[in-house]
Amino acid sequence: MSVQAAQGREILVVDDEVGIRELLSEILQDEGYRVALAENASEARAYRQRQQPALVLLDIWMPDTDGVTLLREWGSSSLLTMPVIMMSGHGTIETAVEATRIGAFDFLEKPIGLSKLLSTIARAFKSAAIKEPRRISLAQLGTGHAIRDTERALEALIAARRPILIAGEAGTGHDIAARTLQLPGAPFVALSNGARLANNPLALIEEAREGVLYCAEIGQYSRNEQKGLAFLLPKLDKHKIVFVATSAEPLANLASEGRFDAALLSQLSAGAVVLPPLRTRRDDIPALIERFWRATGAEERTAPLLASLTPAALTILSSAYWPGNLDHLQSVVANMQVVRGEITADHVKRLLGEAASPNQVIAPEITTRFFELPLREAREAFERIYFEQLLGREQSNMSKVAERAGLERTHLYRKLKQLNIRFSRRSEDSSAVS
C-alpha cells in the first residue's frame, strides 16, 4: 500500500510494552498512517468509546485485561466495526483460533517481521473495503433527485452483486456512470466491441479480476458475441468482477425483432438502471452549463458563463428538449465561445437549431414509447411535452403561453403544477399590477 493510500487512516496500537508501542508507531507513521497508542485494555476501551480507528493492533497478554477478552467485549457491544489484528509473543494455536472466531482479522506472532506486518495490514484494509457499502457519485451528470436516485440504485445493485445494465437515451452519460463503479487501483477492462467475448471469453476473467468488465452498446453485439457474454456472466462473481453493460437502444425492441438473445436480456434486466434524459431534470442544467464552459478550453474564464447569459437565453437553454442530452448541451456550450459579450436568446436559438419543426422535436419521445402507455399516462405525457415546448418557445412569458394554449392564466398555473413543470413568472406578467 502506498503512503498516499494510507493517508488519513488511523491505527490504534494496544501493547503494554513501551518499546513495542514506540517501534510500531514509528514504522506505521513512516508508511503514512496516523497512530494512536494505548498501554493497556482500559485505555483502549476508553479510546474506542470516543471514536473508531480504522484498524487495531491488539496485544493478547496485558496486565489488566487480556486482548481476547477485550475483543469479545467489543464484539458483544457492537463496537467491533474495524479490523483487529492480534499480537502475541507466546500465543497458542487455540488462542489464535478463538480470536479469529470472535472476529479478529488475523494473528501475528512476535517478533513481527516488517513485511509481514505491512502486508497483513494491507490485506485487512482491502477486506474491510470490500465489506463496506459502496458509495457512487454521479455528480458529473448532475445533483438533482433523479441522479441521486440513480446513484442509490447502482449502490444497491453492487451490494447485491448483480450484473449491471445501464440503459437510457444516447448522450445521458453511460460511460461516466460505468467508470464510477471502479474502485481505486482496481482494473477497468473496457471492450471496444464483443469480439473477445466470441473468441476467448475466459481470458477476460484474469484481466478483470476484482475490477470492472465494461461492455458498451451491447445491442450491437452479434449473436456469437452475445452467446460468449451469456457463457461468461455466471463466472464473474466468483472472481469479484463487477460487470457493467450499456445500451442506448431498447434491448426489448431488439429481442422482439430476434436481434438480441431473450435469455441474456432476462439475465441483465434484473440489474437494469435507466439514466434520466436531460429534459426531465432541468434544475441540473445551469450547473452543467457552467461545468461544460470551464471544460471547453475557452480563453476567457474570469467570469462564469451564466453571468453572460440573458435571462431569456437561460430560460431557452433550460426549457429546450435536448434530443442529444448531455452531449448536445456540451456542444452548444462549446459553440458559445465564439460569442463576444452578452449571449442573447437569439444566439441560443441559432445554436439550438430552431429551424427544426415542432414535430421533429417532439417525435423522438412519441415514436419510442408514447403508444405503449395507458390512455391516462399518454395524455399526461403529451401535455408535459406540449407545455415544456410552449414554455421554451415563449421564453416562459405566461401571458403568451396561456394565449397559445387557450387557457385562463389561473388554469395554466394549476395545470403546470399538476404536471410538475417548473416555471418562472416573468416580470411582464406582473407589470400590469401596480
DAZI-V426717 format. One record per helix or strand of 2 or more residues. SS is the DSSP state (hx for helix, st for strand). FROM is the first residue (numbers start at 0). TO is the last residue. If there is no record, write none. Layout:
[[SS;FROM;TO] [SS;FROM;TO]]
//
This chain:
[[hx;2;5] [st;9;13] [hx;17;29] [st;33;37] [hx;40;49] [st;54;58] [hx;66;75] [st;82;87] [hx;92;101] [st;105;108] [hx;113;130] [hx;144;158] [st;163;166] [hx;173;178] [st;187;190] [hx;194;199] [hx;202;207] [st;211;214] [hx;217;219] [hx;222;238] [st;241;246] [hx;250;255] [hx;261;268] [st;271;273] [hx;277;279] [hx;281;294] [hx;304;307] [hx;310;318] [hx;324;337] [hx;344;351] [hx;357;371] [hx;374;392] [hx;397;404] [hx;408;417] [hx;426;429]]
//
